[in-house]
Amino acid sequence: MTADRADLRRLHFINALFARVTGQDLYLAEQIKSAITFSLADLEQQMAAHPDYADKFDHAFNAAAARLLAQAFTHLPSHGFFHWDATRTLASATPLFARDEIMSGLKQLAKYREATLLVTNLRPALIPPSKRATGRRLREYDELLNFIRDLAAARTAPTANLQLLLL
């Protein structure tokens, strides 16, 4: 992936993630993206010298954005937030552990009328960039995506407004 394409992907990622803050304003999203990138300046310099660090930079960028979003939601006491990183452990992305971790998040969010469930790094957990996207891996990824969607729909009160972000 070229640097410009990766940068544009990050901009759209931030715009989607912080839509409530930016109001879909790409200029504000660019400011947030620049701030996060600035906080990762050392890693960005390493990436310039070693292009194979791009995945490491993306992972760090996503984690920094999720932390920033969690901080933004702490100022909204009526809005719940839960972040699940599928690459947190080697077993996190397996159906059994994914169900347990997502259920923990949904239990935390049950007391809120409005909540956001952020799921990150699901694709890299099931289809590592260093490996081929085989039919089996793609099928497992699709099945887990559908499973998470169905679980969130089944375990959320009909009166609640849950935003499920799969990034």
VOGU-3710 file (C-alpha; in Angstrom, 3 decimals, decimal comma):
1> mtadradlrr> 0,000/0,000/0,000  1,423/3,400/-0,936  1,980/6,072/1,703  -0,708/8,345/0,203  -3,250/5,547/0,140  -2,467/4,551/3,744  -2,749/8,193/4,807  -6,138/8,527/3,114  -7,315/5,305/4,762  -6,292/6,677/8,168
11> lhfinalfar> -8,146/9,925/7,460  -11,354/8,050/6,659  -10,808/5,861/9,720  -10,578/8,942/11,959  -13,524/10,605/10,228  -15,699/7,531/10,862  -14,453/7,002/14,388  -14,832/10,610/15,503  -17,953/11,455/13,463  -19,722/12,625/16,615
21> vtgqdlylae> -16,872/15,072/17,308  -16,056/16,170/13,758  -19,553/16,215/12,313  -18,041/14,518/9,219  -15,756/17,547/8,678  -12,621/16,190/6,979  -10,581/19,215/8,073  -11,214/18,404/11,738  -10,584/14,716/11,069  -7,255/15,669/9,456
31> qiksaitfsl> -6,326/17,648/12,593  -7,030/14,632/14,812  -5,130/12,323/12,433  -2,157/14,694/12,416  -2,110/14,853/16,202  -2,113/11,075/16,487  0,578/10,762/13,813  2,673/13,383/15,627  2,429/11,346/18,837  3,851/8,388/16,891
41> adleqqmaah> 6,656/10,380/15,230  9,411/7,982/16,342  7,603/5,004/14,906  6,854/6,929/11,705  10,572/7,659/11,258  11,355/3,979/11,766  8,719/3,154/9,157  10,426/5,457/6,649  13,654/3,504/7,129  11,924/0,111/7,274
51> pdyadkfdha> 8,808/-0,089/5,082  7,948/-3,452/6,636  7,043/-1,568/9,860  3,857/-0,254/8,196  1,693/-2,864/9,929  3,268/-1,992/13,275  2,548/1,708/12,655  -1,072/0,957/11,660  -1,568/-1,075/14,822  -0,109/1,719/16,983
61> fnaaaarlla> -2,186/4,335/15,142  -5,417/2,368/15,674  -4,618/1,842/19,354  -3,882/5,554/19,862  -7,120/6,518/18,102  -9,108/4,073/20,263  -7,551/5,510/23,455  -8,390/9,027/22,312  -11,966/8,016/21,537  -12,309/6,355/24,959
71> qafthlpshg> -11,144/9,609/26,567  -13,650/11,597/24,511  -16,503/9,359/25,666  -15,553/9,659/29,354  -16,787/13,249/29,137  -20,202/11,951/28,039  -21,498/10,123/31,129  -24,670/9,021/29,354  -22,754/7,310/26,518  -21,057/3,961/27,042
81> ffhwdatrtl> -17,898/2,884/25,255  -16,118/-0,461/24,964  -13,092/-1,272/22,811  -12,146/-4,829/21,883  -8,840/-5,409/20,126  -8,931/-8,808/18,436  -5,133/-9,042/18,453  -4,833/-8,538/22,207  -4,042/-12,234/22,696  -3,413/-15,086/20,286
91> asatplfard> -6,779/-16,657/21,150  -8,876/-13,465/21,191  -10,164/-13,875/17,642  -11,295/-17,473/18,110  -15,096/-17,761/18,336  -15,154/-18,881/21,985  -12,893/-16,123/23,283  -14,422/-13,511/20,972  -17,884/-14,342/22,328  -16,664/-14,050/25,921
101> eimsglkqla> -14,890/-10,727/25,360  -17,737/-9,201/23,320  -20,272/-10,353/25,944  -18,195/-8,658/28,648  -18,310/-5,445/26,648  -22,046/-5,716/25,999  -22,679/-6,262/29,723  -20,751/-3,057/30,480  -22,729/-1,177/27,832  -26,149/-2,535/28,890
111> kyreatllvt> -26,767/0,303/31,350  -26,457/3,002/28,657  -29,146/4,120/26,235  -26,420/5,141/23,771  -23,209/3,183/23,442  -20,348/2,455/21,082  -18,715/-0,942/20,708  -15,414/-0,609/18,851  -13,852/-3,772/17,402  -10,374/-3,325/15,962
121> nlrpalipps> -7,835/-5,566/14,237  -10,230/-8,407/13,527  -9,021/-8,894/9,971  -5,286/-8,887/10,860  -6,011/-11,341/13,686  -7,640/-13,846/11,337  -5,850/-13,007/8,091  -2,320/-11,903/9,032  -0,751/-9,592/6,442  2,216/-11,922/6,145
131> kratgrrlre> -0,006/-14,834/5,122  -2,268/-15,512/2,150  -5,968/-14,758/2,382  -7,061/-18,333/1,790  -10,695/-19,310/1,355  -10,763/-20,822/4,835  -9,365/-17,663/6,466  -11,788/-15,427/4,568  -14,704/-17,663/5,542  -13,662/-17,629/9,229
141> ydellnfird> -13,386/-13,832/9,068  -16,869/-13,467/7,529  -18,348/-15,909/10,035  -16,854/-14,034/12,994  -18,039/-10,679/11,605  -21,586/-12,026/11,287  -21,352/-13,641/14,701  -20,341/-10,338/16,340  -23,141/-8,462/14,552  -25,737/-11,067/15,537
151> laaartapta> -24,502/-11,217/19,128  -24,606/-7,436/19,489  -28,118/-7,311/18,019  -29,384/-10,112/20,254  -27,830/-8,793/23,464  -28,753/-5,115/23,109  -32,032/-3,801/24,474  -34,495/-2,679/21,780  -34,583/0,787/23,365  -30,803/1,177/23,254
161> nlqllll> -28,829/2,747/20,438  -25,639/0,728/19,958  -23,087/1,790/17,377  -21,002/-1,176/16,329  -17,761/-0,052/14,697  -15,696/-2,788/13,055  -12,332/-1,353/12,087
//
